Amino acid sequence: MANPASLNGNGLLANIVLFDVDLKSLNNITNDIRLNGSLPFAGGSLAVTGGFYASRQDIKSDWLWTSSVQTVADNGRSELVDVRTAAGVPVTQNGVPGYSASFFGNCCRRSYDLDYTTYAPFAQLGLELGRFNIDGSLRYDFGRARGSVAGSDLGAAFGSGITTFDINGDGVISAAERQVAVIPNARSPLDYNYDYLSYSGGVNFRLTDSTALFGRYSRGGRANADRLLFGPSINTATGGLTDQGAAVDFVRQLEGGFKFRQGGVSLYATGFWARTEEQNFEATTQRFFNREYDAKGVEIEGRIARGPFSLSAGGTYTDAEITRDVLNPGVEGNRPRRQAKFIYQATPQVDFDRVTIGANVIGTTDSYAQDNNVLKMPGYTQVNAFVSIRPADNVTLSVNGNNLFDVKGITEAEEGAIPTNGIVRARSITGRTISAAVRFGF
């Protein structure tokens, strides 16, 4: 028997859940027909657009899971590990503790057979009058959700979905074979309609030929779909909504700022405020979200070009807050997870007749790993570079370097605080990679 402390040189094992999705149909058909025209109006011009949007989306899939115990290796050669109790009783079968989402509480075995249909007439007016450009638009969405779902998360009346089955056919039921996930046969219907209005209005005023002020207010919506299912917003008996507001999440935004462009120099400064809604499901924690966020900030971007040299750069400062959480009010007032206060980018570039050399720098300040605002993910700066050579017409040789300094940048983490074992599960940006390509034009 292997000594766990010497496994793979680090003594570490990982509980892995393999998410196997059988995508039977994600067919989509979309039609967007519109008419455009313009006509004189009060010494200026009026642009008119009208149209009709229609789409249908299928979501037919099965969610299937298997769990395993594996070594933690940095050479890409992780191996399955069998585990026994102190008395020598097997806990796993060929590294598998259960043919299900064992480490997610055996959740989320699901089957979807759904159709979502959306219709939306829309219209837009744009008036150019002297130094003013004024525009406004309306869009009315109405749609329907139809179909059925099956799964262990619907409740006891629909079946637990855990059974005993001799997977390897040896006539002996192992511990892992007592946790075999199946999708229950009982299905719950989906049957509801929704509608909402989106609108936007803005104005641009030219101070001079090179400067302008602008402002805009808008409200838009996003129709929720399969993320609502298996949660409190859907009546499992009828398929209707228990909360009519759950069908659509709204975004309200106010923005205004300054524009400057002259002689190879451009600068844009925008102040913004936004209120957003989120109703969602997170599989890893099996939690539903019903939230509102507020965010305000400033975005600055610009570009300068002098001869063969150019530099474009930008940065965004965001002060965001969870203002309402129906299911977890304890996080109200906190900063949303993974939301940095400041993000930035810069791209210097030199263009010669047949050679282009440049770099791209992107970065972020620190952010919280989770909404409890305890554990922070550190900020980082990633440097990329590129060289493009055109030795002949219609031939381009390029070399790209990603993350040249091999920076470790954490983008998300599961834990909201450091656990007693000191291990935090996290994901990072890709390490240093170099690629080359040849492109021919005909």
Stockholm file with secondary structure:
# STOCKHOLM 1.0

chainA/1-442         MANPASLNGNGLLANIVLFDVDLKSLNNITNDIRLNGSLPFAGGSLAVTGGFYASRQDIKSDWLWTSSVQTVADNGRSELVDVRTAAGVPVTQNGVPGYSASFFGNCCRRSYDLDYTTYAPFAQLGLELGRFNIDGSLRYDFGRARGSVAGSDLGAAFGSGITTFDINGDGVISAAERQVAVIPNARSPLDYNYDYLSYSGGVNFRLTDSTALFGRYSRGGRANADRLLFGPSINTATGGLTDQGAAVDFVRQLEGGFKFRQGGVSLYATGFWARTEEQNFEATTQRFFNREYDAKGVEIEGRIARGPFSLSAGGTYTDAEITRDVLNPGVEGNRPRRQAKFIYQATPQVDFDRVTIGANVIGTTDSYAQDNNVLKMPGYTQVNAFVSIRPADNVTLSVNGNNLFDVKGITEAEEGAIPTNGIVRARSITGRTISAAVRFGF
#=GR chainA/1-442 SS CCCGGGGGGTTCEEEEEEEEEEEEECCEEEEEEEEEEEEEETTEEEEEEEEEEEEEEEEEEEEEEEEEEEECCSSSCCCBCCCBCTTCCBCCBTTBSCBSCGGGTTCCCEEEEEEEEEEEEEEEEEEEETTEEEEEEEEEEEEEEEEEEEEGGGCGGGCCCEECCCTTCSSCCCSGGGSEECCCSCCEEEEEEEEEEEEEEEEEEESSSSEEEEEEEEEEEEECCGGGTTSTTBCTTTCCBSSGGGGEEEEEEEEEEEEEEETTEEEEEEEEEEEEEEEEEETTTTEEEEEEEEEEEEEEEEEEEETTEEEEEEEEEEEEEEEEESSCGGGTTSCCTTCCSEEEEEEEEEECSSEEEEEEEEEECCEESSTTCCSEECCEEEEEEEEEEEEETTEEEEEEEESTTCCCCEEEESCSSCCTTCCCCEEECCCCEEEEEEEECC
#=GC SS_cons         CCCGGGGGGTTCEEEEEEEEEEEEECCEEEEEEEEEEEEEETTEEEEEEEEEEEEEEEEEEEEEEEEEEEECCSSSCCCBCCCBCTTCCBCCBTTBSCBSCGGGTTCCCEEEEEEEEEEEEEEEEEEEETTEEEEEEEEEEEEEEEEEEEEGGGCGGGCCCEECCCTTCSSCCCSGGGSEECCCSCCEEEEEEEEEEEEEEEEEEESSSSEEEEEEEEEEEEECCGGGTTSTTBCTTTCCBSSGGGGEEEEEEEEEEEEEEETTEEEEEEEEEEEEEEEEEETTTTEEEEEEEEEEEEEEEEEEEETTEEEEEEEEEEEEEEEEESSCGGGTTSCCTTCCSEEEEEEEEEECSSEEEEEEEEEECCEESSTTCCSEECCEEEEEEEEEEEEETTEEEEEEEESTTCCCCEEEESCSSCCTTCCCCEEECCCCEEEEEEEECC
//
